[in-house]
Every structure is written in C-alpha cells, then in structure tokens.
Amino acid sequence: MTPRQAQLALLCFALVAAGVAFNVLVLQRRPADMGDAADQAVAAPTDRGRRPHASPADPNGKRTSTREEPALRIARFAPDSAITGAMPEPAEDDTDSTTISAIQRELKQRSYGPLPVDGFLRPATRAAIMAFEFDRGLPLTGEATPRTLKLILLGTPARSGVAGASKVGSIHAEEIIRSVQISLMTRGYEIGAADGRLGEDTMKAIRDFEMDRGLVPKGRISADLLARLSKARSAARH
C-alpha cells in the first residue's frame, strides 16, 4: 500500500468513528429524553386527579396529612340574657291598672282606708283588700282580681268570726302579715313568731295596738293599720 492509500484509509476510518460517536452521543440520547418527558406528561394527569394520601407516620406515631382541612365554622348565638332582657315581665297578679283603680275607688268609698286611686297595687291597697276579705270570711289574698272587684260591687254581706277569715291564701298576704308582726314585736307587743300567719296571738296584738291608738279594735290587717304603724315608726325615729 502506498502512503497516499494509507492516508485515505485512515481518513475513512476517522469519518466512520465520528459518525458512530455522533449517533451514540446525540441521536440515541434525544429519544430517551423525549420518552422521559412523555412519561411525565402521561403521569401528570393521573397525579392531578388522584386524592393526596396522608404521609407516613412521623417518629411520634402520628400521621400527618398534606390535604388542607376546611375551616370549621361555629354559629354564634345570642346569650340567654339578651333574649330574656328583651322580653317584658308579666304584670303583677296579671291585673291591669283599670281593675286596680276600680277596686281602690270602691274600697275607699266603703271606708277601707285612705287609698289613692292610681292603679298601682301597693301594700296599702293589698291591706285594704285583705280587710274586705277578712270581713267577708274569705281567705286573705290581697290580690286585685276581677273576682275581687265583682265581690265588692255585689256587696257580699259581712261574716265576722268565720274560720276562713284568718286563712292566708297568697304569698303577698303572707308578706304583709309578716311585716305587721315585725312592727308590732319591735314595739313590745307579744307575738309568738313572725310567721306570716294571722293567728290568735297576732290578732290580739293588733287589737291591743288599735286600742292604744284610740281605734276600734278589729284585729285584722287593713290600710289604716299599715298607716298607723308607719306613723308610729316615723315618730320613734325622731
């Protein structure tokens, strides 16, 4: 082989080697890269449509989740105090001022005490009602009800000495009797106990007080009695 032929053979061999290297380094790598990208493109929709799973347990034994939980919304209600504060309180004895005024007017005309005709159910009005009930032999309530007004207007005859006259029929009457008992006890009148009952000892103490003040002794709760006790209490303070 001549030197020129040897150079040509060496050049051909170099060209072949360069082509092989180009095929290995460039042409063979590009499809692989494209295949990886395609695999990722195919896998992506599957990953997006799949619900995320909780991560494995941490060293403390608790499982954590990458999913964000929706915020818990708690309804807030108005306190009971706001509701009840807006509600009107029931009227005392469930009686309107018109009925109270009518009872006050009728009792005043029948000499059951110096009562103001104002429609307010104060202790003096209750005491006057209790005096009317005592005189009629009725349980003592001191309540200004339509039934009480009806009895006053009908002119129910007095029945003194009836056992029902000393029976207490309401908490209001009991409170007034107890206040009278305390007032009499502080002035030295003998009463067993301030129990809110119109017993014999309480009626006797009332009669003694009435005689000491120049009144007709009746031994019952009345508006006049409350007025006299209040006057005596004011005089004792001065």
C-alpha positions in Angstrom: 0.0 0.0 0.0 1.3 3.3 -1.0 1.5 6.2 1.5 -1.4 8.0 -0.2 -3.7 5.0 0.1 -2.8 4.7 3.7 -3.8 8.3 4.3 -7.2 7.8 2.6 -7.9 4.6 4.7 -7.0 6.5 7.9 -9.3 9.4 6.9 -12.2 7.0 6.2 -11.7 5.3 9.5 -11.8 8.7 11.3 -15.1 9.6 9.5 -16.7 6.3 10.4 -15.6 6.7 14.0 -17.0 10.3 14.2 -20.3 9.0 12.8 -20.6 6.3 15.3 -19.8 8.8 18.2 -22.4 11.2 16.9 -25.0 8.5 16.7 -24.3 7.4 20.3 -24.0 10.8 21.9 -26.7 12.7 20.1 -29.2 10.6 18.2 -29.6 7.9 20.8 -29.9 10.3 23.9 -32.6 12.5 22.4 -35.3 9.8 22.1 -34.6 8.7 25.7 -35.1 12.3 26.9 -38.2 12.7 24.9 -39.5 9.4 26.3 -39.0 10.5 29.9 -40.8 13.8 29.1 -43.7 11.9 27.6 -43.9 9.6 30.6 -44.0 12.6 32.9 -46.7 14.1 30.7 -48.8 11.0 30.9 -48.3 10.6 34.6 -49.2 14.2 35.4 -52.9 14.0 34.8 -53.1 10.8 36.9 -51.3 12.6 39.7 -53.6 15.6 39.5 -56.7 13.5 39.6 -55.6 11.4 42.5 -56.6 12.4 46.1 -53.5 13.1 48.1 -52.7 10.5 50.8 -51.6 11.0 54.3 -47.9 10.9 54.7 -46.3 8.0 56.7 -46.3 8.2 60.5 -43.8 10.5 62.0 -41.4 9.4 64.8 -44.1 10.3 67.4 -46.5 7.8 65.9 -48.9 10.5 64.5 -50.0 10.5 60.9 -49.9 13.8 59.1 -51.8 14.8 56.0 -50.9 17.2 53.3 -54.5 17.9 52.5 -55.8 21.2 53.9 -58.9 20.7 56.0 -61.8 23.3 55.5 -62.1 25.8 58.3 -64.7 24.8 60.9 -67.4 27.5 61.2 -69.2 27.7 64.5 -72.5 29.5 64.7 -72.7 32.1 67.4 -76.0 32.5 69.2 -77.1 35.4 71.4 -76.8 34.7 75.1 -79.8 33.8 77.1 -79.5 37.1 78.9 -80.0 39.1 75.7 -83.2 37.2 74.8 -84.7 37.4 78.3 -83.8 41.0 78.7 -85.9 41.9 75.6 -89.0 40.1 76.9 -91.5 42.1 79.0 -92.0 41.0 82.6 -95.5 39.7 83.4 -97.8 42.1 85.2 -98.1 41.5 88.9 -101.2 39.4 89.7 -101.9 39.5 85.9 -104.2 42.5 86.7 -104.4 45.7 84.7 -104.4 49.2 86.2 -108.1 49.8 85.3 -109.2 46.9 87.6 -106.9 48.1 90.4 -108.2 51.7 90.1 -111.8 50.4 90.3 -111.0 48.3 93.4 -109.3 51.3 95.1 -112.2 53.6 94.3 -114.8 51.1 95.6 -112.9 50.3 98.8 -112.3 53.9 99.5 -116.0 54.6 99.2 -116.7 51.8 101.7 -114.2 53.3 104.3 -111.5 50.7 103.9 -108.7 53.3 104.2 -107.3 56.4 102.6 -106.4 54.8 99.3 -105.1 56.6 96.3 -106.9 55.8 93.1 -103.8 55.5 90.9 -103.9 51.9 89.6 -100.8 50.8 91.5 -101.0 47.7 93.7 -99.1 49.0 96.7 -99.1 47.4 100.2 -101.9 49.8 101.4 -104.2 48.6 98.6 -103.4 45.0 99.3 -104.1 45.6 103.1 -107.5 47.2 102.2 -108.4 44.2 100.1 -107.3 41.8 102.9 -109.6 43.8 105.3 -112.5 43.3 102.9 -111.7 39.6 102.6 -111.5 39.3 106.4 -114.9 40.9 106.9 -116.4 38.5 104.4 -114.8 35.4 105.9 -112.7 34.9 102.7 -109.1 33.6 102.6 -106.7 36.6 102.7 -105.0 37.2 99.3 -104.6 40.9 98.9 -104.9 40.4 95.1 -106.7 42.9 92.9 -108.5 40.5 90.6 -111.8 40.9 88.6 -113.3 38.4 91.0 -112.4 40.7 94.0 -114.0 43.7 92.2 -117.1 41.6 91.5 -117.4 40.7 95.2 -117.1 44.3 96.2 -119.6 45.5 93.7 -122.1 42.8 94.6 -122.0 43.9 98.2 -121.3 40.5 99.8 -122.6 40.6 103.4 -120.0 40.6 106.2 -119.5 37.3 108.0 -117.3 38.1 111.0 -115.9 35.2 113.0 -115.7 32.8 110.1 -112.7 30.5 110.2 -111.7 31.3 106.6 -111.1 34.9 107.6 -107.7 34.1 109.1 -106.5 31.7 106.4 -103.7 33.1 104.2 -104.2 32.5 100.5 -101.3 34.2 98.8 -97.6 35.0 99.2 -98.4 38.7 99.0 -100.8 38.5 102.0 -98.2 36.5 103.9 -95.5 39.1 103.4 -97.8 41.9 104.6 -98.8 40.0 107.7 -95.1 39.2 108.5 -94.2 42.9 108.2 -97.0 43.8 110.6 -95.9 41.2 113.0 -92.3 42.5 113.0 -93.5 46.1 113.5 -95.7 45.1 116.5 -92.9 42.9 118.0 -90.5 45.9 117.9 -93.0 47.9 119.9 -93.3 45.4 122.6 -96.5 43.6 121.6 -96.4 39.8 122.3 -96.4 37.7 119.2 -95.0 34.2 119.1 -93.2 34.5 115.8 -93.3 36.5 112.6 -94.6 33.6 110.5 -96.9 35.4 108.1 -100.0 33.7 109.6 -102.9 35.6 111.2 -103.2 33.6 114.3 -104.9 34.4 117.6 -101.8 36.0 119.1 -101.3 38.2 116.1 -104.9 39.4 116.0 -104.8 40.1 119.8 -101.6 42.2 119.3 -103.3 44.1 116.5 -106.4 44.8 118.7 -104.1 46.0 121.6 -102.3 48.3 119.2 -105.6 49.7 117.8 -106.9 50.3 121.3 -103.7 52.1 122.3 -104.2 54.4 119.3 -107.9 55.1 120.1 -109.2 52.9 117.2 -112.0 50.4 117.1 -110.2 47.1 117.8 -110.8 44.8 114.9 -107.7 42.6 114.9 -107.3 42.4 111.2 -104.9 43.7 108.5 -106.0 47.0 107.0 -104.8 50.1 105.2 -105.5 52.1 108.4 -103.3 49.7 110.4 -100.4 50.0 108.0 -100.7 53.8 108.1 -100.7 53.8 111.9 -97.7 51.5 112.1 -95.8 53.6 109.6 -96.6 56.8 111.6 -95.5 55.2 114.8 -92.3 54.1 113.2 -91.5 57.6 112.0 -92.3 59.1 115.4 -89.9 56.6 117.1 -87.1 57.6 114.8 -87.5 61.3 115.8 
